[in-house]
Amino acid sequence: MFKLKLDSKVSGKISNFIDSYLNKFLSIFVDSWIDNVYKIEESYIEISRNFKDNIYGSLEKVFTEDTILWKKISEDNDLSVIISVWNFRLFVDYFEDKENKIRIIEDIEFYRK
């Protein structure tokens, strides 16, 4: 089993993505005059928390395994893999230290399927 580390830039990108995901839904209900709109907002907040947990869980699941399926190796020996989480694809660039059994995620991009 490998250990997984996230570059601080990656953690920031995940947080920014989740914040924009949540804000997109919350902005729909601004001045909507819907009774009990706070229940809808609480629901979207909970969904965004679950989504964030699923992103981290999927990264943990893929990158701690001994073998990563469908990885791409570029001409510069950069490693990348595509992971599906809900209705998004995550394009993940990483570095692998086989001697110390550590994988470091260096960059992540989010795209809607």
Number of C-alpha atoms within 10 A of each C-alpha: 10 18 16 19 17 15 13 11 13 18 16 12 15 17 13 12 15 18 15 13 15 18 14 11 15 17 11 10 14 10 8 9 8 10 8 8 15 12 10 15 17 12 12 17 19 13 13 19 15 12 16 18 12 14 20 14 12 15 18 15 12 16 22 17 13 12 11 13 10 10 13 14 12 9 7 6 9 12 17 21 18 17 17 15 19 11 9 14 15 20 15 19 20 19 16 17 11 10 6 9 13 17 18 16 23 18 18 19 15 17 10 10 10
